[in-house]
Amino acid sequence: MKHFSEISLTAERVVDAAESLVQQHGYNGFSYDDVAQLVGIKKPSIHHHFPKKGELVAVVAQRYTHRFREELLSIEGQHAKAPDRLTAYAALFERTFAKDRRLCVCGMLGAESDSLPDAVVSEVERFFKVNLDWLTLVVADGQRAALITSNSTPEALAEAFLCSLEGSMMVGRGMRTARGPAEVADTFLSTVLT
């Protein structure tokens, strides 16, 4: 599989288009024709860079995870306390959802994981592992500092928080409501913060 950092500028434009399409329609909801139309190139050019759709979407998920990891590092640098870090984390989901109710790339792909190529599933799993590991550390820090009060383990709270954010995007889109990840995060955090 290609690494996103090694692709050409044209291939990067293809990845950009595919990312947008995944967020709007999922893996099974777009074709190379859709990508070609968005990028303004012919379909054989896409096949030159990514012979299979699974390879393209694996690179999309790989790059998305890398960018998300960079955002997590930025949050750590800007916020010292767990509640502030969790609020900033929720803002990442809110920012995505605010763009025409787009969903998280890996949340959307996770919903389709039973029908995805193994390379894509592996990248989706990596995204969730990176996020759950980070959230678990943040929650544990918050519990040690007595800023988060809950009888639940850090792992359980981390998973519940991530699921509430991913779920808020799906439900928000499905119900066409303005309530998004930030509001859901505020509700969730109000139940566990001191």
N, C-alpha and C positions, 0 to 999 in steps of 0.2 A: 504494500500500500504506500502511496505517496505521502509525504509529510507536507503539511500546508505551507511550511516555510520555504519549500523548494520548488514551488509552482511558478509558472510564468505570470505576467500581468494579465494576459488573456484568460488563463486558467483561474486566476483570482477573481476576475469579473464573473466567470461561470459559477464559482463557489458563492460569490455574493448573491447572484440571482437564485441559485438553488437554496441558499439559506432563507431568503425571503419567501420562496415558494413553500418550503417545509413549514415555516412558521404560520403560513396562511392555510395550507391545504394538506400538509403531511406528506410522507414519503409516497404513498399510493395515489396522491391527488395531483401529481404533476408529471410531465414527460419532458424529454429532451427538446421537443418542439416548443414547449413553454419557455424553457431556459434560453433556447436560441432566439426566440422572439424578444425576450427581455434584454439579452446581451447585444442583439443585432448581428449575430453571426449564423452561419449555416450549421445544421445539425452534425454533419461529418466533422466539423471543427471541434465540437464538444467531444465526440468519440475519440478524436486524436488525443485529447488531454485526459479524458476519463472514459476508457472503453466500456465500463459498466456503470450503471446508475448507483449501485451499491458502493463502488469505489468513490464516486463523487460525494455521496452523502456521508460516507465515513470521514472524508476530509472536512466536510462542513461541520460535523459534530466534533472532530478533533480540534479544529480552529476555534469553535465556539467554547469548548472546554478550556483551551489555552487562554482565551480572552477573559473568560469568567475567573480563572485562577488569578490573572493579573488584577482584576477588580477586587478580589479578596485581599490581595496584598496591599492594594491601595486603601481599602477599608481599615486594615490593621494599622497602616501608617497614619491615618487621619483620626482614628477613634480608639481611645484607650479602654473604655468600659464596654462590657458585654451588651448592655441594652442599646447603646449607641451603634455598636457593630451590627446587631441584629436589625435595627431600624434601617441602617444603610444597606444591609443585605436585601431587605425587602424592597428597597427603592430600585434595585437592579431589575427586579421582576416588574415593578410598576412602570419603569421606563420602557421596557419591552412592550408591555400591555397597552401603554398609551399610544403606541404606533399602530393605529388601526386595529386594535385588539389582537395583536400578534401574540402567539404563545411562545414559550421557551422552546428552543429547537429540540432539546433532549427530552423535554416533557411531552412534546408532540410525538417524537419518535418512540418514546417509551410506551405510549398508548398503542403503537403499532408493532411492538417488538416481536410478536409471534409471527409476523409476515416479513421481517427484515433479514437481510443477509447478515451472517455472523460478524463481519467486520464492523457493520453499523451498530449492532447490538453491543459489541465490545466497547465501542466509543461512548455509547449511551451509559453503559454501566460505569465507565471511568468517570464521566461527568458527575453522576450521582455519588460515587464514592468520594471524589474530591470535595463535593459540597457537604456531604454528611460528615466526613472527617473534620472539616473546618468548623462546621456548626457545632459538632460535639465538643471540640476544644473551647469554643467561645462559650457555650452553655456551661461547661465544667468550670471555666474561669469565673463566670457569673455566679455560679452556686458557691464556689469557694469564697468569693467576696461578699456573699450574702445579698447580692443584687437580684438573684433569681431564686425564688422559693418554690420548690415543688418536690414531691416525694418521688417523682419519676427520675429515671437515670438520665444523664446527659445524652446518651444515644437515643433514648425514646423521645425526649423533648426535641432533639435535633431533627429526627425523622418527622415528628408531628408538625414542626414548623415548616420544613421543606414541603411536606404534603399539603399543608394549608395554602402555601403560596402557589404551588403548581395547580392545585385544585381551584383556587380562586380565579385563576386565569381561564380555566376551562368552563367553570360555571358562569363566570362573568360574560364570556363570549356566548355561551349557549342561551343565557337569559337576556342578553343584550342590555345589561345593566351597567351603570357607571361604577359600581362597587368593584374595586380591584384589589390587587395584592397589598397595597399600602394600608387600606382600611382593614382588611382581614388581619394583617400583621399587627396593627394597633390593638385589635380585639384580642388576638391570641396573646400578645405580650402583656396586656393589662391583667391577664389571669395568672401570670407567673412572675411578674416583676414586683419588687417590694417598694 
